[in-house]
Amino acid sequence: MDTISKLALSLKDQLRHHNHCYYVLDAPVVSDAEYDALFIQLKDLEQANPALLTTDSPTQLVGGTAMTAFQPVTHPTPMLSLGNAFTDSELHTFDIKLKDKLGIGNSDVLEYCAELKLDGLAVSLVYVDGVFIQGSTRGDGLVGEDITHTLRTIRNLPMQLNTTTPPAMLEVRGEVLMPKAGFVKFNAAAALKGERVFANPRNAAAGSVRQLDPTEAAKRPLAFYAYSVAEIVDVTPTTQYAALQWLQSMGFSLSHTFSKGFGISFIHEFCQHIQALRATLPYDIDGVVFKVNDLDKQRVLGTISREPRWAIAYKFPPELATTTLTSVDFQVGRTGVLTPVARINPVLVGGTTISNVTLHNLDEVQRLGVMVGDTVEVCRAGDVIPKIVRVVSHNPNSTPIVTPTTCPVCKSPVVKANDGATARCGGDTYCDAQIHRRLAHFVARDAMDISGLGDRWLEQFIDKGLVRHSVDLYDLTVQSILSANIEGMGEQLAFNIVTAIHQSKRTKLQKFIYALGIRGVGHGTSLALSNNLGNLESIRHADVTTLLRIPDIGETTANWVVDYFKQPNTNAQLDRFIAAGVTWPNVDVTQRQHLPLTGQHWVLTGTFNTMTRDVAKTKLQQQGATVSNSVSAKTKVLVSGLNSGSKLAEAQRHGVEIWNETQLLELLASYDR
């Protein structure tokens, strides 16, 4: 090996060591300036000698060539979901069932490995001869998406194992997170730029990892934590605890606390210990995981469908806090609906300070019996959305929550719906709040996907008179944006926004219909309109009778759709969209007759682990199914998730076939093959 090659190898080893100290051990041994000097020296050396540049070089952790699409990856070993426990009795039942399955007495104890249930995005990493070669998402458990290009940008993810005798092949499972401190800084910076801010660290991590452009992912403060060895050649750990220790020695970060112990008493003690520690952790968790420690016993126990028998996730109950409701504001949505938002004395819940809580609608206000001035108990529903649980006490000066008679933004009259639960601003096209929310809906990723147009810029575009309607976006030019003298808007940013608007012109019919923001038309209805009518002209001229023939569309929604397309302004704007070059391929409606689930009625209920019900509904509709909200004799299948309610009992009464989430995933996966 020549001198230059030796120098490059030495620099790579030094930089990897410093990355490990900084990002894994949180104990840097050199200053930022010293690190940067080593980094620049290696980068210059690689540029002068391209043969020295390798994919695992520290200089390649900041990005690369953008992808045009994610490629499917079939997992060598399926990525299983975990069964959940929410009570002590469920943990007891889990322990008893395992001992029964293993043929040991109830008086005996099993050894468990206990770990934190990290709240991030599960991924799989493959190493060959110690070098990271591929990473993928969980997907449906059998097939995920190739995200190698973004995983390479994560600073604490080892590109090369820390050993001179690596296994020939290693598959590691773990979680990609955005730690709390990094999440706060990232959101603050995004808000200043008028870009999208994320609701919680998990969404931020998932959105970051699924960037097509790795240079964008590299800007985000992500971290990887390993939690299991899925496959390995040449190394044979005998316990889960030993496997974790080995992963740590190879350079992987692990959750800050993992332990082993015997029996149900250990399980309870670990749960209590972590609940007390939870708020101080640098990242979000939503529970703890218990696994039978002995790997041979794991193999004996096997799996049930997509869940291992030998592991369970104990989900923490929502954290509660008591505070005072000080006032109520009413926010105006894109369809004019007024939503009451409670302002509360700031209170710390689950490591997050909460000062605002949505009350959803007037029915919720009445159900809670809440008034301004009350002492209330709040939680973060699902550890994310702030929610008032109950009124602790009415105070002497508490006052009822009263719906305003005029819009708080445009002062137009407020009209109450017949159900009494909904109040709506009558300002429509004159209300800046509605205009803003309609524009935000139009540019969203699942609509026209115009990146870079966050709330900050939309508000200023409206204030400066640049846009009033969504179609006005397609008239914007770099010069017109710069001429508005918007604070913080430079030429490059204006160019990026105009470019994103131009790129959005090529879309899908269902996304365009959804982006229009028609009342009652969500993802499922826009897909149904697209699949059944095939083109915009048929949709805009359809009458109620025609729309009622489409599965999933009821009379109320049909009337809303017809009313929308009857408006002169609507049709004038649609013509402007087309004139601006917004285009999409028409849908061949005859193909729907040949889809595998055509004519079948499905119902979804409960909570799913791997996808939301909306995503599951869309996937079923893409295969021709009609997805209803209620069970009847014509229902073909009810898919039941966690905490299923009355629909499950109704399905049993009608003799409807009942599936779990795993069966649905297997069906959907069969259509992707």
C-alpha positions in Angstrom: 0.0 0.0 0.0 1.5 3.4 -1.0 1.9 6.4 1.3 -1.2 8.2 0.0 -3.5 5.2 0.4 -2.2 4.7 4.0 -2.9 8.3 4.8 -6.5 8.1 3.4 -7.1 4.9 5.4 -5.7 6.5 8.5 -7.9 9.6 8.1 -11.0 7.5 7.5 -10.3 5.5 10.7 -9.8 8.7 12.7 -13.0 10.3 11.4 -15.0 7.2 12.1 -13.6 7.1 15.7 -14.4 10.7 16.2 -17.9 10.2 14.8 -18.4 7.3 17.2 -17.2 9.4 20.2 -19.4 12.3 19.3 -22.6 10.7 18.1 -22.6 7.4 20.0 -20.7 7.9 23.2 -21.6 11.6 23.4 -18.0 12.2 24.5 -16.1 14.1 21.8 -12.3 14.0 22.1 -11.4 16.7 19.5 -12.8 20.1 18.8 -15.1 20.8 15.9 -12.2 22.7 14.2 -9.9 19.7 14.5 -12.6 17.4 13.2 -13.2 19.7 10.2 -9.5 19.9 9.4 -9.3 16.1 9.2 -12.5 16.0 7.1 -11.2 18.6 4.6 -7.8 16.8 4.4 -9.5 13.5 3.5 -11.9 15.2 1.0 -9.1 16.9 -0.8 -7.1 13.7 -0.9 -10.1 11.8 -2.4 -10.7 14.5 -5.0 -7.1 14.4 -6.1 -7.1 10.5 -6.1 -10.6 9.3 -7.1 -9.6 5.7 -6.6 -9.4 6.3 -2.9 -13.1 7.3 -2.7 -15.2 4.5 -1.2 -18.9 4.3 -0.4 -18.1 3.9 3.3 -15.9 7.0 3.5 -16.9 9.6 6.2 -17.0 12.2 3.4 -19.9 10.3 1.8 -22.2 10.7 4.9 -23.5 14.1 3.8 -25.4 13.1 0.7 -25.1 11.8 -2.8 -27.2 11.5 -5.9 -30.9 12.0 -5.5 -33.2 9.0 -6.2 -36.2 9.2 -8.5 -38.1 6.5 -6.7 -37.8 3.9 -3.9 -36.9 0.4 -5.0 -38.6 -2.6 -3.2 -36.5 -4.8 -0.9 -37.6 -8.2 0.1 -36.6 -8.8 3.7 -34.5 -12.0 4.2 -36.3 -12.5 7.5 -39.8 -10.9 7.8 -39.9 -7.8 10.0 -42.5 -8.9 12.6 -44.8 -6.6 14.6 -45.1 -6.9 18.4 -48.1 -7.8 20.4 -49.2 -5.1 22.8 -50.0 -5.2 26.5 -51.7 -2.3 28.3 -52.2 -3.7 31.8 -50.4 -5.6 34.4 -52.8 -8.5 34.0 -51.9 -8.7 30.3 -48.3 -9.0 31.2 -49.1 -11.8 33.6 -51.1 -13.6 30.9 -48.1 -13.2 28.5 -45.7 -14.8 31.1 -48.1 -17.7 31.9 -48.7 -18.5 28.2 -44.9 -18.7 27.5 -44.3 -21.0 30.4 -47.2 -23.2 29.3 -45.9 -23.3 25.8 -42.4 -24.2 27.0 -43.7 -26.9 29.3 -42.4 -25.4 32.5 -44.3 -24.9 35.8 -45.9 -21.6 36.9 -43.6 -21.6 39.9 -40.6 -21.4 37.6 -39.3 -18.1 36.2 -38.2 -17.2 32.7 -35.3 -14.8 32.0 -36.3 -11.8 30.0 -34.3 -9.1 28.2 -36.0 -5.7 28.7 -35.5 -2.8 26.3 -37.0 0.6 25.6 -39.8 0.8 22.9 -38.3 3.5 20.8 -40.8 5.8 19.0 -39.2 6.1 15.5 -39.1 4.3 12.1 -38.1 0.6 12.1 -35.4 -0.2 9.5 -33.3 -3.2 8.5 -29.6 -2.9 7.7 -27.5 -5.5 5.8 -23.7 -5.8 6.2 -21.5 -8.0 4.0 -18.0 -8.7 5.3 -18.5 -5.9 7.8 -19.5 -3.2 5.3 -23.0 -1.6 5.2 -24.5 -2.3 1.8 -28.2 -1.8 2.1 -31.0 -0.4 4.3 -34.7 -0.6 4.0 -38.0 0.3 5.7 -40.3 -2.2 7.3 -42.9 -1.8 4.6 -45.6 -4.5 5.0 -43.2 -6.7 6.9 -42.2 -8.8 3.9 -41.2 -6.1 1.4 -39.9 -2.6 2.3 -38.3 0.3 0.5 -34.6 0.8 -0.2 -33.5 3.8 1.8 -29.7 3.1 1.7 -29.0 6.5 0.3 -30.5 8.4 3.3 -29.3 6.0 5.9 -25.8 6.6 4.8 -26.2 10.2 6.1 -26.9 9.2 9.7 -23.8 10.0 11.7 -24.0 7.3 14.3 -24.9 4.5 11.9 -21.6 2.6 11.3 -20.6 2.2 7.7 -18.1 -0.4 8.7 -18.2 -2.8 11.7 -15.7 -2.1 14.5 -13.9 -5.4 14.1 -11.0 -7.0 12.1 -13.0 -10.3 11.9 -16.5 -9.3 10.7 -19.3 -11.8 10.0 -19.7 -12.7 6.4 -23.3 -11.4 6.5 -25.2 -9.5 9.2 -28.8 -8.2 9.2 -29.5 -5.7 12.0 -32.9 -4.3 13.0 -33.3 -1.0 14.7 -35.0 2.4 14.9 -34.3 5.7 13.2 -35.1 8.6 15.6 -34.9 12.3 15.7 -33.8 13.1 19.3 -35.9 15.7 21.2 -33.2 18.5 21.1 -32.6 18.1 17.4 -36.3 18.0 16.7 -36.9 21.3 18.5 -34.0 23.0 16.6 -35.0 21.5 13.3 -38.6 22.7 13.6 -37.5 26.2 14.8 -35.2 26.5 11.8 -38.0 25.3 9.4 -40.5 27.7 10.8 -38.1 30.6 10.3 -37.8 29.6 6.6 -41.5 29.2 6.2 -41.1 25.5 5.6 -43.1 22.5 6.9 -42.8 21.8 10.7 -43.4 18.3 12.0 -46.0 17.4 14.7 -43.7 15.1 16.5 -40.2 13.5 16.3 -41.4 10.3 14.9 -43.1 12.0 11.9 -39.9 14.0 11.4 -37.7 10.9 11.4 -40.0 9.0 9.0 -40.2 12.0 6.6 -36.5 12.6 6.7 -35.5 9.0 6.0 -37.9 8.8 3.0 -36.3 11.8 1.3 -35.4 11.1 -2.3 -32.5 13.5 -2.1 -29.8 12.4 0.5 -28.4 15.9 0.8 -31.8 16.9 2.3 -31.7 14.0 4.7 -28.2 14.9 5.7 -29.4 18.2 7.0 -31.7 16.5 9.6 -30.5 15.4 13.0 -31.2 11.7 12.8 -29.9 8.9 14.9 -30.0 5.1 14.6 -30.5 2.7 17.6 -30.1 -1.1 17.0 -32.4 -3.5 18.9 -31.8 -7.0 17.3 -29.8 -9.3 15.1 -32.1 -10.7 12.5 -29.5 -12.9 10.7 -25.8 -13.5 11.2 -23.1 -15.7 9.8 -20.1 -16.8 11.7 -21.2 -15.4 15.1 -23.6 -17.2 17.4 -24.9 -15.2 20.4 -27.0 -17.4 22.7 -29.1 -14.7 24.3 -30.8 -11.4 23.3 -28.8 -9.6 25.9 -25.5 -11.0 24.5 -26.6 -10.0 21.0 -27.1 -6.4 22.1 -23.7 -6.3 23.9 -22.1 -7.6 20.7 -23.9 -5.0 18.6 -22.6 -2.3 20.9 -19.0 -3.6 20.5 -19.4 -3.4 16.7 -20.1 0.3 17.0 -23.9 0.5 17.1 -25.8 2.8 19.4 -28.3 1.0 21.7 -31.1 2.4 23.8 -29.8 4.1 26.9 -31.2 1.4 29.2 -31.5 -2.4 28.6 -31.5 -5.0 31.2 -32.1 -8.7 31.9 -33.9 -10.4 34.8 -36.1 -13.2 35.9 -39.9 -13.4 36.1 -42.9 -11.1 36.3 -41.4 -9.2 39.2 -38.5 -8.1 37.0 -41.0 -7.0 34.3 -42.9 -4.9 36.8 -39.8 -3.3 38.3 -38.4 -2.4 34.9 -41.7 -0.8 33.8 -41.8 1.3 36.9 -38.1 2.3 36.6 -38.5 3.4 32.9 -41.8 5.3 33.6 -39.9 7.4 36.2 -37.0 7.9 33.8 -39.1 8.6 30.7 -39.2 12.4 30.7 -35.4 12.6 31.1 -34.6 10.5 28.0 -33.2 12.3 25.0 -35.7 10.7 22.7 -39.4 9.7 22.7 -40.5 6.2 23.8 -44.0 4.9 24.1 -43.3 1.8 26.2 -40.9 -1.0 26.9 -40.3 -4.3 25.2 -39.8 -7.7 26.9 -38.2 -10.6 25.0 -37.4 -14.1 26.2 -33.7 -13.8 26.6 -32.7 -17.3 25.5 -32.6 -17.4 21.7 -33.1 -21.2 21.6 -36.3 -20.7 23.6 -37.3 -18.0 21.1 -37.0 -20.4 18.3 -39.1 -23.0 20.2 -41.8 -20.5 20.9 -42.0 -19.3 17.2 -44.5 -16.8 15.9 -48.3 -16.3 15.6 -49.0 -14.9 12.2 -46.8 -11.8 12.1 -46.1 -11.6 15.9 -43.4 -13.4 17.8 -44.8 -15.4 20.8 -41.6 -14.6 22.7 -41.9 -10.8 22.9 -44.4 -8.2 23.9 -44.6 -4.4 24.0 -46.0 -2.8 27.1 -47.5 0.5 26.1 -47.4 3.3 28.7 -50.7 4.9 29.6 -51.0 8.6 28.5 -49.3 11.0 31.0 -51.7 13.3 32.7 -51.3 16.8 34.2 -53.7 19.3 35.8 -53.9 22.9 34.7 -56.4 25.8 34.2 -58.3 26.6 31.0 -57.7 30.4 30.6 -59.5 31.2 27.4 -60.9 29.8 24.1 -60.2 31.0 20.6 -62.0 29.9 17.5 -59.8 28.9 14.5 -61.3 28.9 10.9 -60.6 25.9 8.7 -60.5 25.7 4.9 -64.2 24.9 4.6 -65.1 27.7 7.1 -65.7 25.4 10.1 -64.9 27.1 13.4 -62.9 24.9 15.8 -62.6 25.9 19.5 -59.1 25.8 20.8 -58.5 26.0 24.5 -55.7 28.1 25.9 -54.3 26.6 29.1 -51.7 27.6 31.6 -48.6 25.9 30.2 -48.0 22.5 31.7 -45.4 19.8 31.1 -46.8 16.5 29.8 -44.6 13.7 28.7 -41.6 16.0 28.3 -43.5 18.5 26.2 -44.9 21.8 27.3 -48.6 22.1 26.3 -50.3 25.5 26.1 -53.1 24.8 23.5 -55.6 22.0 23.3 -58.2 21.6 20.5 -61.8 21.0 21.6 -62.8 19.7 18.2 -66.4 20.9 18.1 -69.3 22.1 20.2 -70.4 18.6 21.0 -67.1 17.9 22.6 -67.4 21.1 24.7 -70.8 19.9 25.9 -69.7 16.3 26.5 -66.8 17.6 28.7 -69.0 20.2 30.4 -65.9 22.5 30.3 -65.9 26.2 30.8 -63.3 29.0 30.8 -61.7 29.2 34.2 -62.1 25.4 35.0 -59.4 23.2 36.4 -58.9 20.5 33.8 -56.9 17.3 33.3 -54.9 17.0 30.1 -52.9 14.3 28.3 -51.2 13.8 25.0 -53.5 11.4 23.2 -51.3 8.7 21.6 -48.4 10.7 23.2 -48.8 13.2 20.4 -52.1 15.2 20.3 -53.0 17.3 23.4 -56.4 16.5 24.8 -58.6 17.5 27.7 -59.5 14.3 29.6 -62.0 15.7 32.1 -63.0 18.7 34.2 -61.5 18.4 37.6 -63.5 21.3 39.1 -65.5 24.4 38.1 -64.1 27.5 39.7 -66.3 30.4 41.0 -65.4 32.6 38.1 -65.8 30.0 35.3 -67.8 31.2 32.3 -69.5 29.2 29.5 -67.8 28.8 26.1 -69.8 30.8 23.6 -69.6 30.4 19.9 -69.0 33.8 18.2 -71.8 35.2 16.0 -69.3 36.6 13.5 -66.1 35.1 12.1 -63.0 36.1 14.2 -61.0 36.7 11.0 -63.4 38.3 8.4 -66.3 39.3 10.6 -68.8 37.5 8.3 -71.9 36.0 10.0 -71.4 32.5 11.6 -73.9 29.9 10.6 -74.7 26.9 12.8 -75.4 23.5 11.1 -78.6 21.6 11.9 -76.7 19.1 14.0 -75.7 21.9 16.4 -72.1 20.7 16.6 -70.7 22.7 13.7 -70.4 26.5 13.2 -69.2 27.8 9.9 -68.0 31.2 8.7 -70.1 32.5 5.8 -67.2 34.5 4.3 -66.1 31.7 2.0 -63.9 33.4 -0.7 -63.6 36.6 1.3 -62.2 35.1 4.5 -58.4 35.1 4.7 -58.3 32.2 7.1 -60.2 30.0 4.7 -58.1 31.1 1.8 -54.9 30.3 3.8 -56.1 26.8 4.8 -57.3 26.0 1.3 -53.9 27.0 -0.1 -52.1 25.0 2.6 -54.3 22.0 1.7 -53.6 22.4 -2.0 -49.8 22.5 -1.7 -49.6 19.6 0.8 -47.6 16.5 0.0 -50.6 14.3 -0.5 -52.3 16.8 -2.7 -50.2 18.8 -5.3 -47.0 18.3 -3.4 -45.5 21.8 -3.8 -42.5 21.8 -1.5 -41.2 25.0 0.2 -44.5 26.7 0.5 -45.0 26.7 4.2 -47.5 28.7 6.3 -45.1 31.7 6.6 -44.9 32.2 2.9 -48.5 31.5 2.2 -49.6 34.1 4.7 -47.3 36.7 3.2 -48.4 35.8 -0.4 -52.0 36.4 0.7 -51.1 39.7 2.5 -49.2 41.0 -0.5 -52.0 40.2 -2.9 -50.0 37.6 -4.9 -52.6 34.8 -4.5 -56.2 34.5 -3.4 -57.1 31.1 -5.1 -55.0 28.0 -5.6 -54.8 28.5 -9.3 -53.1 31.9 -8.7 -50.0 30.0 -7.7 -49.4 29.0 -11.4 -49.2 32.7 -12.3 -46.3 33.4 -10.0 -42.9 34.2 -11.4 -39.6 34.8 -9.7 -39.9 38.5 -10.5 -43.5 38.9 -9.2 -42.4 37.3 -5.9 -39.4 39.5 -5.5 -41.4 42.6 -6.5 -43.6 42.0 -3.5 -40.7 42.8 -1.1 -41.4 39.9 1.2 -39.0 39.9 4.2 -36.6 36.9 4.1 -37.4 36.1 0.5 -34.3 35.9 -1.7 -33.9 35.1 -5.4 -32.8 31.5 -4.8 -35.8 30.8 -2.6 -38.2 32.4 -5.0 -36.7 30.3 -7.8 -37.1 27.1 -5.8 -40.7 27.9 -5.1 -41.6 28.7 -8.7 -39.7 25.5 -9.8 -41.7 23.4 -7.3 -45.0 24.9 -8.6 -44.0 24.1 -12.1 -43.0 20.5 -11.2 -46.5 20.0 -9.6 -48.2 20.5 -12.9 -47.8 16.8 -13.8 -50.0 15.0 -11.3 -52.7 12.3 -10.9 -56.5 13.0 -11.3 -57.2 11.7 -7.8 -54.6 14.0 -6.3 -55.9 17.0 -8.2 -59.5 16.3 -7.1 -58.3 15.9 -3.5 -56.3 19.1 -3.7 -59.3 21.2 -4.7 -60.6 20.8 -1.1 -64.2 19.9 -2.0 -66.2 19.5 1.2 -66.5 15.9 2.2 -64.0 14.7 -0.5 -61.0 13.1 1.2 -58.5 10.6 -0.2 -60.9 7.7 -0.5 -63.7 9.8 -2.3 -61.3 11.4 -4.7 -59.9 8.0 -5.6 -63.5 6.7 -6.1 -64.4 9.6 -8.3 -61.2 9.1 -10.4 -61.6 5.4 -10.7 -65.3 5.4 -11.6 -65.6 8.5 -13.8 -62.1 8.5 -15.3 -61.7 12.2 -16.2 -62.3 15.7 -15.0 -65.1 16.5 -17.5 -67.2 13.5 -16.3 -66.6 14.5 -12.7 -67.5 18.2 -13.1 -70.7 17.4 -15.0 -71.9 14.4 -12.9 -75.3 14.7 -11.3 -76.3 13.3 -7.9 -77.8 10.2 -9.4 -74.6 9.4 -11.2 -72.5 10.0 -8.1 -74.7 7.8 -6.0 -73.9 4.8 -8.2 -70.3 5.1 -7.1 -69.5 2.9 -4.1 -68.5 4.9 -0.9 -70.3 8.1 -2.0 -73.5 8.9 0.0 -76.2 11.5 -0.7 -74.7 14.3 1.4 -71.3 14.0 -0.3 -72.9 13.7 -3.7 -74.8 17.0 -3.1 -71.6 18.7 -1.9 -69.7 17.6 -5.1 -72.5 18.7 -7.4 -72.8 22.1 -5.6 -69.1 22.7 -5.8 -69.0 22.2 -9.6 -72.1 24.3 -10.1 -70.3 27.4 -8.9 -69.3 29.7 -11.8 -66.0 30.6 -10.0 -65.1 26.9 -9.7 -65.4 26.2 -13.4 -63.5 29.4 -14.3 -60.7 28.3 -12.1 -60.6 24.7 -13.5 -60.2 26.2 -17.0 -57.3 28.3 -15.7 -55.6 25.2 -14.2 -55.8 23.5 -17.6 -54.6 26.6 -19.4 -51.7 26.8 -17.0 -50.6 23.3 -18.0 -51.8 21.3 -15.0 -52.2 17.8 -16.5 -52.8 14.2 -15.5 -53.5 10.9 -17.3 -57.1 9.9 -17.5 -58.1 6.7 -15.8 -59.3 3.7 -17.8 -62.5 3.0 -15.9 -63.0 -0.4 -17.7 -60.0 -1.7 -15.8 -61.9 -1.4 -12.5 -64.2 -4.3 -13.6 -61.2 -6.6 -13.6 -59.7 -5.6 -10.2 -59.6 -8.5 -7.8 -61.9 -7.0 -5.1 -64.5 -5.4 -7.4 -68.0 -5.9 -6.0 -66.7 -6.7 -2.5 -67.7 -4.6 0.5 -65.1 -4.3 3.3 -65.2 -2.5 6.7 -62.2 -1.5 8.8 -62.3 -1.0 12.6 -59.9 -0.5 15.4 -56.2 0.7 15.3 -53.6 -0.8 13.0 -49.9 -1.2 13.8 -48.4 -0.8 10.3 -50.7 1.7 8.6 -53.5 4.1 9.3 -57.1 3.1 8.4 -57.1 5.8 5.7 -54.1 4.1 4.0 -55.6 0.7 4.3 -58.9 2.0 2.9 -57.1 3.5 -0.1 -55.1 0.3 -0.8 -58.3 -1.8 -0.7 -60.0 0.7 -3.0 -57.1 0.5 -5.4 -58.0 -3.2 -5.8 -61.6 -2.4 -6.5 -63.2 -2.9 -3.0 -65.9 -0.7 -1.6 -64.9 0.3 1.9 -67.9 1.2 4.1 -68.2 2.7 7.6 -70.9 0.4 8.7 -71.4 -3.4 8.8 -74.3 -5.0 7.0 -75.3 -8.3 5.5 -73.5 -7.5 2.3 -70.2 -6.9 4.0 -67.6 -9.4 2.7 -64.8 -8.9 5.3 -64.4 -6.9 8.5 -60.7 -6.1 9.3 -60.3 -5.8 13.0 -57.4 -3.9 14.6 -56.7 -3.1 18.3 -59.5 -1.8 20.5 -62.2 -2.7 18.0 -65.7 -1.6 19.1 -69.3 -2.3 18.2 -68.5 -3.0 14.5 -66.8 -6.3 15.6 -69.9 -7.5 17.4 -72.1 -6.4 14.5 -69.9 -8.4 12.1 -70.2 -11.5 14.3 -74.0 -11.1 14.4 -74.2 -11.0 10.6 -71.8 -13.9 10.2 -69.3 -11.6 8.4 -65.8 -13.0 7.8 -63.4 -11.3 10.3 -59.7 -10.7 9.5 -56.8 -9.3 11.5 -54.3 -6.8 10.2 -51.8 -9.5 9.3 -54.2 -11.2 6.9 -54.9 -7.8 5.3 -51.2 -7.2 4.8 -50.7 -10.6 3.3 -53.5 -10.0 0.8 -52.2 -6.6 -0.2 -48.6 -7.9 -0.5 -49.9 -10.6 -2.9 -51.1 -7.9 -5.3 -47.7 -6.2 -5.3 -45.8 -9.4 -6.4 
